[in-house]
């Protein structure tokens, strides 16, 4: 069935590509979208927080397998080991916050949220393919005020490619059965200025741990200039991925003996997502602009796992499927999300100085169907053991004003108010309950252009993340009266460029007055416990153009303090936060000349703890114990034979370093061994 869908989509592309007029470049019109940094030349200098942008050229040089591979190069970002599907399930943490399922960072695509939900369960199960992206924006600090919730660590915005005229095919292949095929077609209508394009990707792999997948992704994107000062764009995406992966990792003996088969061969994680974004941009005047985004998404996530009888140092023993008792369990969920996000920017003069005002409002609603299905066979069907229908709604407004005190010095105060309610309904027991909250999030930031090539920036703001529905409301429908997760965040930094150098350095602090333990629905719900924690550190990024095509770049993030403050069920006073390395660093040497690019890069992650007790010695089943430091080296290259034909390739983990990337959720997850991919792309017209 999937193959027929793909063949149909390819035929549509061929017909589409042949029907368009390609007389003008589709790149001439930038389709409206919500950028978190902005496209203006001075956009970065207006933001009182740390900014990292990975552009299309950098993606071409890196040749990342996934968006997470690209994010590993960003200061302050910690990507926990892959559970399967080569980056399909993201585990991203920023500045010492636990990366588990990216719950402490807000993930966006073209400004629209891509978490399955924001208030019910924001654990991320979906990551779009990097091959259809033109860039990545990462914000840390008070600049994330306009976006929320769950943006305490930062905001990551993936930017999809703007349609380009012509027809292009790309393909890649590598070890472990990796294959990828991509078709891109786009054009521009000469009669009304409309542009449109379609991007189709199909990818498969056997997986380096026998955790193979088959994924395909379709992106349609188009837009039109309504008149001289208004633009409209439409984006539709469809994603389908079936991964033979599990919560279950290797046991110590399996890891030590380099066991290469799937430790849970009957477990499958399947995801299907459809989404629509509609963007409208209106230049009301030279100083006033209005951007409006309507977003909708529907994500289905079925996670079929075989029940476990026991665990030991040698293996995981699963319940037999002999039709006598339940042996397979499906944690099957469906999410829907609908929202309207509109923001107005206005430049004006008042109090004898220039001002830039931004005001925004977001209406958001989401729902979840959550079922546990039990089966006595390997068939992915059975009796419904639990069934919930959950809902959440929110209204958020924010305003900030940039006071240009002088040409070089600006102060940016702002505030965000978020009102939200959550409802939990157990269909089988007919018990239900709800919770309501109102949160006010203030900030103040400043930028000071000390020299033409040197800027100082700083911010202080309140971090906020709601307690997710499973912890906010008990299984019996009782409001647990949980406060949201709150922190006081501060940041001071310097950035600039001079004589071939680029530099950005910042010190930061995140002081949590209350942290929420978001628990798994599948594990049974008890009241979450709050606790205090403190994160303090510094990050620095440097780059230098050596000349003759050579350049070097590097960054490091040092977090000496990431600890629990006081004692609670979360952890004891002074213990380090799990999965928080004290040092992450990257270093790269790049050579570019005559259409040829080559990059050798090194990534280092210091040792980490897998639990809040900071257990050092491994336990017998591999779930506890220190995770040793990791150093990996990658080598990528690409060459433009001519304007239309390009070849490229990458070797990841060049020295085949064997390492533990995670001990969570259940056992040892080995890091990816040496793997390579080579490919080519050809632009037909």
N, C-alpha and C positions, 0 to 999 in steps of 0.2 A: 504494500500500500504506500509506504514511504517512498519507494523507488518510483512509483507511478507519479506521486506528487512532484518529485524532483524532475522527472522527465517533462511533466507538464509545465513546470516553472521555467525550465530551459527553453522550451518551445515558445513560451510567452516572451522571454527575453529576446530571442532571435527575431520574432515578429516585431517587437517593440523597437529594437535597435534599428531595424530596417525602415521603420515608418517615420522616424524623427528626421528633422532637418538639422544638419550639423554645420551650418554656415557660420555660427558665432560660438564663442567659448562659453560653456555652461558655468565656468568659474567667474564670469564677469559679475554675477549676482550672488551675493552672500545671503543664503536663506536665513530668515529670522529664527533665532533660538535664544535661550537664556544661557549666557556664558557667566561663569563665576569670576573670571578674571577680566574679560573684555578684549575687544579686538583693536582698540585704539593704541597708538604708539606709547602713550603715557599711562595706560591702564594700570600697569604694575606699580607705578610710583604713587598712585592714589590709595593703595590698600595698606592699612596699618598692621599687617600680619605677614607671616612667611608664605611665600608663593613658590611653587615649582610647576613648570610647564614642560611637558614632553611633546615636541611637535612631530610632524610627519617625517621629517628628515631623520630625527633621532630614532623613531620607530624603525625606519628602513635600515639604519645602521645596527640597531640592537638585534633585529630579527627575533623578537620574543615569541615564545610559544603561546603565551597568554598575557592578559593584562596584568596579572600578578607578577609575572617575570619582569615586565617593564617597571612596575611600581617598586620592585626591589632596589632600583637605582636611585630612588628618591630619598633624601635625608629624612630621618625620623620614622620611616615606614618599615614595619616588621611584618613579613608574610610568613605565616606558619605553613608547615609542610602540606602538600597536596593530598587530599583524601582519595583522589581518583579523577580520571577524565582530563588530565593535563590542564589544570587551572579552572575547571568548570564549577567548582565549589570554592568560593573565595574565603580566605581567612586572613583579613587585613587588620593590623593594629597600627596606631600612630602614637609616638611619644610615650611608649611604655604601657599603653592600654592593651588589655588582653585581646588578641586577634581572633578569638573563636567566633567563626561565622560572621565576622565583620560587624558585630553588634555595636561597637563603640565608634563607628565612623559612618557618615552619611554618604551613600553611593548614588550618583546621579548619571543619567545619560542625556546629554543635550539639555541639562537643567531639570529633567523629570526624574523622580525617584524610581530606582529599580529594585529596592528591597521588596519582598513580597507584600509587606505591609509595614506601617510605621508605628502603630499603636497596639496591634494585636500580637504580632510575633515578627520582630525585625531581623531574625536570623536569616542570613543571605544564602540562597540556594542556587543562584543564577549569576553567571558572569558572561557577558556577550563576547564573541570572538574578537580578538585584537585585530584581525585582518580587515575588519570593516571600520576601523577607527583612524582618524586623522590626527588625534592628539589626546592628551590627558592633562587636566588641570587639578592641582592639589592645593588646597588652602588650609592653613593652620593659623589659629588666632582669631581675633575679634571679627575678621572679615567674613566669618561664616554666619554672622547674625541673620542675614537675609534668608538663610536656609535652615531647615530643621524639621523634626527634632533630631536627637541622637547625633549631634555634631560636635560633641565635646572634644574629641580627638582631632577632628578636621572634616573636610568635605572633599570628596573625589568626584570629578565630573569627567566622564568619557565623552569625547566629541566624535560623532560619526562623520564619515566622509561626505563632502558636498558632491553631488553628481557632476561628472566631467563628461565632456562630449566624447563620443567614440565607443568602441567595443573592445574590452580587454579580457584576456583569460590569464589565470595564474594557476600554478600547480606546485605542490611541494611533496616530497617523500622523504622518509627517514627510517631509522631502525625501529624495532618494536612494532612494525607494521603500520607506521604512521603514514597517512596520506591525506592531502587536502587539495580540493579543486575549487576554484573561485571564478565567477563570471561577473563582470561589471559592464553595464551599458548605460549610456546617458546621452542626452541631447537637449536642444533648445528649439522651441517653436519660433519661427520668424514672424508669425502673425500677431501673437499676443505676449511675447517675451517670457512665456512659461518655460521652466526647466524641470527636468525629472530624470530620475535614474533608478536602477535596480541593481542590487548586489546579492548574489547567491553563493553560499558556501556549503560544501559538504566535506566532512572530515571523519576519519576513522583511525583507530589505533588498537593494538592488542594490549597496550599498557605494559609498563616495565615491571608490574607486580601481578600480571595476569588480570588486571582490572581495565579491560578494554572498553571502548565506547564507540558509538556512532552518533554523530551530530550533524544536523543541518540547520542553516540559518538563512532567512530571507529578509532583506531590507529594501523597502521602497521609500523613496524620498523625492519630493517635488515641491515647487513653489511658483508663485506668480506675483508680479508687481501689479497691485490693484490700480494704483495711480502713481503719481510722482512721489508721494510721501507715505504710501502704505504698501506693506508686503504681507503675503500669506504663505505659509508652508504647511505641508502634511507629511508625516512620517508613519509608516507601518512596519512593524517587525514581527517575524514569526521565528520561533526557536524551538528545536526539538532535540533532546539528548537522552540517550539510554546508556547508562554506565554500570558496568559490572563491579560495583564497589560497595563498601560497607563501613560501619563504625569500627569493625573488628580489624585490628592490626596484627602484626607478628608477635609471637611470644619470644622470650629471650633466646631459646635454643634455635628457633627458626631464623631469627636475625643473625645470630652468630654463625650459623651454617649457610648463610646467604640463600635462604629459601626464596625462590623466584616465582612460585605459583601463588594464586590468589588464596589468602587464608580463609576467606568466606566465599566460596565459589557460587553459592546459590543466592547471594544478596544482590539486589539491583536497585539503583537510584534513577528514576526516570523523571524528566522535567519537560514540560511544554509551556511555552509562554507566548502570548499575543499581546501587542501593545500598539496604541495609536497616540500620536502627539499632534496637536494642531497649534501652530504659532502664528501670532499676528503682531506686527510691528508698525507703529504709527509715529512718524516724526511730526508732531503737532505744530512745532515751530523749531527755530534753530536751537532754542534752549530747552525744549520740552519734548520728551519722548515717552511713549507708552508701549510696553511689551506685555502680551497676554499669552499664557500657555494653558491649553486644556489637555490633560493627560488621562489616559485609561490603560489599564493593564489587567490581564487575567493570567494567573500562573497556577498550573497544576503540578503537584509534587507527590509522587508515589514512592515510598521507600519500603521495599520488601526485604525483611531480614529473617533469617532462620534463627529460631530460639536456641539459646545456649544452655547445655546441661552443666558443664563445668569448664574451668580454665586451669591450666597448669603451665609449667615452664616450657613444655615441649609443643603444646598445641591447644587449640580451642575445640572442645567436643560439643557438637551440635545435637539438638534433639532430632531423633530419626523421624522421617516422614513415612509412617507406616499405616496411616489412616486410623490410628487408635486415639491420638490426642493432637491438639493443636501444635503445629511445628513451625509454620510460617506466619509472620505477622506483618501486615501492611500499615505503616503510618502514613496515611494518605490525606493530603490536604489540598484544598483549592482556595486561592485568594483572588479577590477582585479589588481594584483600586480606581477611584475616579476623583479628579481634582481640577480646580481652576486656580491658577496662580497669575496674578496681574501686578505689575510694578510700574510706577511712574517716576521719572527723573526730571528734575527741573533746575536750571541754573538761573540765579537771580542776584541782584545786588541789594544788600541791607546792612544797616549799621556801619556803612562806609566801607564794607568789604564784600568780596565775592563769596557766594554760597552755592552749594550744590546739594539739593534736597532729593532724597529717594524715599518713596512711600510704597508699601506693598501690602497685599492681602491674599490669603490663600484659603479656599474652601476645599475640604478634603473629606472623603468618606471611603470606608473599606470594609470588607467582609471576609470571613473565613468559614469554610466547611472543613471540619477536622474529624476524621474517622480512624478508628483502629479496627482493622479487619483481620480475623483469625482464620487460618486454613489448616486442614489436616493433610494437605498435599502441597506439592510445589506449584500448583495452579495459583495464579494471582487473583484469587477470588475466594470468598468464604462468608462466614457470619460476621455481622457488624457487632463488635464487642463494646465499642464506645462511639458516640456521635455527638458532636457539638456544632452549633451554628453561632458564630461570634461576629460582633460588629463594633465599629468605632467611627466617630465623627470628630472633626476638629475645625475650628476657625482660628486663623492666625493673622495678626497684623504687625507690621514693623514700620519704623520710621527712623531715618538717620540723616544728619545734616553735616556736610563738610564745610567748616568755616575756614576760609583761606585768610588767616590772620595777616600773613604777608605772602609774597610770591613764593617764598621757600617753606613756610611753616603753616600746617593745617591741623585742626583739631576736629575729630569726627565722633561726636556722641550719638548714641542710638538706643533703641529699645524695641524688644519683640514681646508681644503678648500672645500666648497660645492657650485657648480654651478647648478641652477635649473631654469626651466621655466614651466609656468602654462598656460593652454589654456582653455577658457570657451566658449561653443557653445550652443546657444539656438536654438533648432531644429524648434520650432514653429515660431519664429520671424526671424530666419536666421541671428541673430546678433551674433558676436563672437569677442573675444579679447584675448590678451595674455599678460603675464608679465614675465620678466626675472630678475634674481638676482644672485649675486655672493657674498658669505660670507666667511670671513677668521676668524677662531676661534683659538686663541692662548691659551696656558696654560703653567704653570711651577709648578712642585710639588717637594717635597722632603720627604725623610724618613731618620730617624736617630735612630739607635738602641742604646739608652742611656745605657741600661743594658740588659742582656740576656732575662729578663722578662718584659722589658718596652721599647716601641717604640714611638717616636714622629713622626707625619706626618703633612704635610701642603700642601696647593695648592692655587693657584689663577688662575682663568680662565674666559673666556668669554662665557656666556651662549647665546644660539641662538635657536630660533624657527621661522620658516617661517610663514608669514601671510597666512592663509588658503585661498583656491581659492575663496570662496564665499565673502571674504572681500577684497582680492587682486584685483579682477576684478568685476566691476559692472555688473548688470543684462543686461545692454546694451552693454557690451563688452569693457568698458573703464578701462584702467589700472589706479588703484587708487594711484599709486606711493607710496605704503606703504613700509616702511622699515621693516625688520624682527624684531621680538621681541628680545631685547638684554638686557643682564645684566652682571655686574661684580660680580663674586662670589669668596668668600674667605672662607677658612676653616683651622682650627688648631685643632689637636687632639692628644690624648695619648691612647695607647692600650697595653694590655699584660695580663699575667696570673702569679700567684704566690701563693703558699701555699693554693691551692684549690680555689683561687679567679680568676675570669676572669673579665676584665674591659675594657671599651672603652668610652671615653668622647671626645666631640668635641664642639667647638664654630663655628658659621657660619654666613655669611652675604651674601645676594643676593640683589644687588642694581640695579634695573631696570631703564635704561635710556629711555626705550620705551616698553610699553605693548600694545598688540593688543587685541581688543575685538572681538573674533570669534563669529559671529552671526549665528543664525539658518537659514538655507535655507527656512524652512517652515514659518518663521516669516517675511520674506521680508528683502531685503538687503539694507542697507545704508552704507555710507562710515564709516569704523571703526575709532575709535579715539585712539590715543596713549596717554600714561601718564606715569609718574614716580611713582615708589613704592619702598619701602625698607622693607626687611625681615631680622631680626637679632634674633639669639637665640642660645640655647645650648641643647645638648642631652647627656645622660649618660646611659650606660647599665652595670649592675653588676650581677655576678653570684657567688654562693658559694656552694661547696660540704660540707654539714654538717657532713656526715658520716652515717653509718648504713642504707644506701639507700636513705637518705633524701638530698634534695638540694633545694635551693631557687634561684630565679632570678627576676630581675626587671629592668625596664628602664623608663626614663622620658624625655620628650621633652618640653622645655620651650621656647616660642616665644613671648617675651614681645613687640617686634616691628614687626608689619606686617601692614603697613599703606601706604596710598596714600601720595605722596609728590607733593605739588602743587595741583591746582584744575583743573579738566577737566570733561568731561561727564562721565568718569569712576567713579569719586568720589572726594570728597572735601579733602583738605589738612588735614592730621592727622587722617582721618577716617580709621577704621580697614578694612582689606580685608575680604570680606564675606567668610564664612565657613573656618575660620582660628582660631581654639581654641588656647588660649595662653598656655594651658598645656594638654598634653596627657601622660598618664602613664599606665604601666602594672606591675603587680606583680603576681608571681606564686610560689606555693609550690608543689614540686614533690617528689613522693616516688616510688622507683624501687627495686624490690627484687624477685628473683626466677621466672622470666618471667611475673611478675605483675607490671604494671605501673599505677599510678594515679596522676592526676594534678588538683589542684584547682587554678584557675586564675581569676584575677580581672582586668578590663579595665575601665579607667576613661578618659572622655573627658570633658573639661571645656566648659562653655557657648560660643555660637557663634552668629554672626549676619547673617541674611539671605540676606541682601542687602548692597550696598555700602554706603547708608545713615546711616547705623547702627541703624535702627529703632528698638526700644525696645518694644513698645506696639503693640500687634498683631492687624492686620487689620481685617475687617469683613469676608474676604474670606480665611484667613489662609496663604496667601503667604508671608506676612511680619511679623516681630516680632522676638525678641530674642529667640534663641533655648537654653533652659536650659541645665545645665551640666548633664552628663550621667555617671552612674556607673553600670556596669553589672558584674556578676560573672558566670563563667562556671566551670563545673566539668566533667572531662573525665577520662576514665579508659580503659585499655586493658590487656588481660591475654593470654599468650601462653600456652594452655593446654599441647601441645607437639610441636614437630618440625613442624608439618603439620597443626595443628588446632589452630586457634586463635579466641577469642571473644572480642568485644569492644563495647563501648558506650559513649555517651556524653549527658549532659544536659546543654543547653545554656540558659542564662538569668535565672539562678537558682531560684532567688527570684521574678520572674515574674514582673520585673520593667517595668512600662509603661512610654514611653518617646517619644519625637519627635526626629526623626533622620534627617529630612530634611523638608524644606518648598518649595522645588524646584523639578520639574519645575512649578507645578501649584497646590498648596495646601499642606496639612500636610501629610507627610509620617511617619506613626508610626513605631517605632522600633519593631523588632521581639519579640513577647512574649516568655514565657517559651516554649521551644521546645526540644525534645529529639530524639535521634536516637540510635538504638542498632543493632548490626550486628555480622557476623561471616565470616571467610574465611577458606577454606580447600584446601591444596595442595595435589593433587592426586598422582603425581609422578614427 
